[in-house]
Amino acid sequence: MLCKKDQWFRERCCGGVDLNRNFDWFWGEVGSSSDRCSEIYQGKSPFSEAEARAVRDAMFSPDLRGKVDAFLTLHTYSQMWIHPFSHQRKTVPEDINDIEQVGRRAISALESVYGTKYRFGTGADILYPSSGGSDDWAKGKGGAKYVYLMELRPGEEVWDGFILDSRQLIPTGRETWAGIKVTTGWSTTLNPTAPFIFTPTSPRTPGITALPKFAITKAPVRFIAFSSCFDRSPWCAAWLERNPQVCIVSSIFMRRDCSRTCRFC
């Protein structure tokens, strides 16, 4: 059984919490769930999980508070380099130019190793909106300046990419490390200014600017829904064509991301 949630004194996936929905950043809103059996279960409250509290406590410790230049969190999969904010589309920090500069340099370094292509933007704009993420919290409340969430290999066209082909493990590590080195190097070289503190407001108020969608690689046109029945992923039809049984064997995942294609709604 593959479970992406934590297993803190629990035996089943239904008991776990998606740690990247458990941080105090628009917790419990879009892209999370109060259903304990959901893969994106947010927990009973912000920082209800020991792992999330450990990150928070470290960031706010006397040794690190206000001194964290870069915050990087690695995930799988889709080959995306994501920057804040992901809780709402076209919503970015006021220092977005700095974040983009370093992020694009990091992606260039990563791609130069094996030619692996990454998409760049906010999670809400190039993937889907989600609240309670550690990266958004680190930027909005944790005081870190250069914050990125990396969705590693394989590409999003693979429907079962959570279990990576073992032959790709070392190449993935090498190219990812190339991007990380650039990020950490530039974040310290550029002498970050005072920590950015976000005040929850509308996307048009000071501190937030609109961001066009950036895409380094081409992907199918995402289905835009005007009803409750829609696909969250643009790759649903391709997944079904490659494996006609995918809606059955991966029903939880496909119900979440491809409910229209799989006719779950």
N, C-alpha and C positions, 0 to 999 in steps of 0.2 A: 504494500500500500504506500503510495506517494502522498505525503502530507507536507504542505508548505507553511503550516502554522507552528507555533512553539509547542513544546510538549512538557510544560512545567507541571510535574506531578500528575500527568494525564496519560491515559492509555489509548484514547481514540482521537481522530482528527476533530470530531465534533466538540471536544473539550478544549482545543487549542485556540490561540488568538493569532491573527495576522499582525505581527509586530510592526509592520509598516502601515498600520491603521491605528496604532495605539498611542501615538504621540499627540501632544496638546497643540495641534494645529488644525483648527476647524474640525475638531474631533466629532465623529458621529454624523457628519454631513455627507456630501456626495461621494460616491465611489467606495462606500464602506457598508457594513451590514451589522444589524443587531441580532441576527440569527446565528446562534452558536455553531450550527453545522455549516455555515457558509465559509468558503475559502477566504473571504475578506471580512471575517468577523472582527469587529473593532475592540472587543473587550467590554468590561462593565463600566470602565471610566478611563480617562486619559492616564497613562502610566500605571495601569493596573498590573502590568507584567514586569517581573524583575529585570528582564533584559532591557526593556525600554527605560526603566528607572536608572539602571546602571549607566546608560549613555547620558541621560540627563544629569545625573549626579557628577559624572566625570567632567562634563562640559562646564558645570557650575562650581567645580572644586576650586579651592584657592590657587592651585597650581595652574589651572587651565582657563579659568573664567576671563573672558575678554582677550585671550591669547591664541585662540584657534584661528589660524589663517585659512585653512582648507578643511572641508569635511567631505569625505568620499564614502559612498555606500555602494557595494557591489551586489548585483542581482542577476537573475537569468529569467527570461531570455528575450531577445529581439534585436540586438545590436543597435542600441540607442544610447546616446550621451545626453542625459536629461539635467536641466537646471531648473531652479525654482521659478514660478510656483506652480504646483500641480493641482491645487484644489479648485481652480477655476480657469477657464480658457482665457487666453490673451491677458494674463496677469503676471507681471514680472516685477522684480525689485527695481529701485531707482538707479542702482549701480549696474544695470544690465550690460552696459557697454564693456565694463571691466570683466564681467562674468563671461560674456561672449568671446572676448579677446583670448582669454586663457583657455576656455573650453575648445575653441576652434584650433588653437595651437596643439592642444592635447590630442584631439581627434586626428590631426594631420600626422602627428608622431605615431599614433596607433596604426593608422592606415598604411604608413610607410613600411611597416614590418612585413606584412603578408598581403597587403591590398584589401583587407577586410573593410567593408564600407559601413559607416555608422550614420544614423540620423541624429540631428541635433535640434533641441528645442525644449519647451516645457512638457512635462508628462501629459498635461491636459490637452495640449495642442497636437502632439504627434502620437499620442496613445489614447488616453482617456482621463477625465478628471478623477482624482482620488484625494481624500482628506486624511489627516492624521499621519502623514509620512514623516520619517525621521529627517529627511533632507530639507523639507519645507520648514520643519520646526527648527533645525539647526540654523537656517538662514533667518527666519522670522523672529525667533525668540532666543536661540542659542548663541548669537553673536558672531557666528562664522561668516566670513566674507565670500570665499570661493567654495560653493557647494554644488556637488554633482552626484547624480545617481546614475550608475552605469548598468545597463542591461546588456550582458555579455552574449557570446555566441550561444546558439545559432541564430540565424535571421528569423524574423517573425513569420516567414512563409512556412516554417516547419511547425506543425501542430503539436508535436510531442517533444519539444526541444528542452524540457526540463532535465532530461537525462541525456547529457552530451556524449557524443561518440568519443570514446577514450583517446582516439587518435588526435582529437582536437584540443585536448587538455593542455598540453605543453605550449602549442602555438597560441592558445587563448591567454595563457599566463604571460607569455613573452610580450605580446602586443599590448595587453592591458597594462603591464608594468611600464611600457614605454610611454603610454598616456599619463599614467600616474606620476612618473618622474617629471614630466613637463609641468603638470599641474602644481605639484609641490614646489618645484623650482621657481616658477613664475610667481606663485602666490607670496613667496617670501621676498623675492627680488623687487616686486612692485611696491613694497612697503604699504600694506593696506591701511586705509583710514580707520576712523573709529567704527566700532561694530554697528552694523545696520539694524535698526529696531523697527519692526513692522507694526503699524497700528491698523487693525482690521477695519477697512473702509471699502468703499466702492472702487472699481478698477480705474476710475477717472480722477481720483483725488491725488494730491501730491504723494510721491513715494511709489506710485504704480503707473506704468505706462503700457500702452498697447504693443503687442509683439506679433508681427506677421509669422505665419507658419514657415519654418525652415525645414527643408528636406534634402538630405545629401544623396539619398538613393530614391529611385522611383518605386512607388507602391500603388496597388490598385486604388481606385477612387473609393473613399470610405462612404458607406451607405449612411445618408442623413435621414433620420426617421422623424416623422411627424406623428407617430403613434407609439404605443408601448411595445410594439413588436418590431425589433430592429436588431442588426448585427453590430457588435462593438468592434469587431476586427474586420479589416478589408480583405482578409485572406480566407474567409469561411468557405467560399465556393471552391477555391483551390484545394483546401484541406479535404473537402468532401470528395472531390474528383480523384485525389490520390488514394484515399481510403474511404470507400463507401460506408464502412462500419464505424467511422469515427464518432458519429453522433451517439452511438450506442456504447462503445468501449470507453469513451471519454465524456460521458454524459454531463458530469458536473461542470467541467471546463467549457464544453460546447454550449450548454444551456446558458452559461453566463455570457459568452462572447459571440455565439452564433445562433441565438434562439430563432431568428427568422429563417435562416438557411436550413436549419435542422427541423423546422416546423414545430418547435416547442410552444409556439404562441399563435 
